[in-house]
């Protein structure tokens, strides 16, 4: 796969991209990934590109506005 843009991928490919990008945390750590997977649902559904989602997340982080949160992880 050369492009991760919505127009160049299927839903199944986008699900795989998100899963691989998050490192399969769902099985490795109880409760760590729920907010992160939810954050990328618009990409999986083909509504927003990864770039848009990541930019919005970074803007919240820098500004201090509320955004998706992550519970503590014993794996770290």
N, C-alpha and C positions, 0 to 999 in steps of 0.2 A: 504494500500500500504506500503510495507516494504522497498522498494528501489526506489530511484529517478533516477537511472542510465538509460541512453537511452535504453539499451538492455532490461530493465525490465519494460518499460513504453510505452504506445501508445502516439501518437501525442496529442490526446485529453487530456490525463492525464498530459502531460508536459505543455500544455496550462493552465490547471487548477492549476498546481504547481506554475507556474510563477504568475498567477493572484492572488492566495492566498498569495504567498510570498510578493507581492507588496501591499497587502492590499486593492485591488480594488480601487486604487488611481484614475483610469480613471474617475470614476463618482464623486469622492469626490473633485477633484481639477482640475480646467481648465488648461491644458497644463503641469502639473507636471510630468506625467509619460511617455510621448512620447519617450524620450531618453532611459529610463530604459527598457521599453518593447522592443524597437529595439535592445538593448544590448543583450537580451536573445533570440532573434529570432533563432540563430544558435542552441541553445538547443532545442527549440520547433521543429525545422526542423530535429533534430537528427544528426547534424553535429559536435557539441562540447558539452562536459559535463559541467554542472554548475560549477564544480570545476575549469575547464580551463578558463571559462569566468570570474569568480570572481578573479582568480589569475592574469589574464591579467589586469583587472580593477585596482586591488591593486598595481600592478607594475607601472602602469601609474600614479597613485595617488602619490606614493612615489617618483617616478623619476621626476614628473612634466611634463611628456609628455602629449599631448592632448589626451583626452578620451571623452566618452559620457558625456554630460552635462545635468544639470537639471535646468529648469527655476524656478524662485521664486514661492513660494506657500503660499497663504494667510492662509492656514489651520494651519501653524506652528507658 
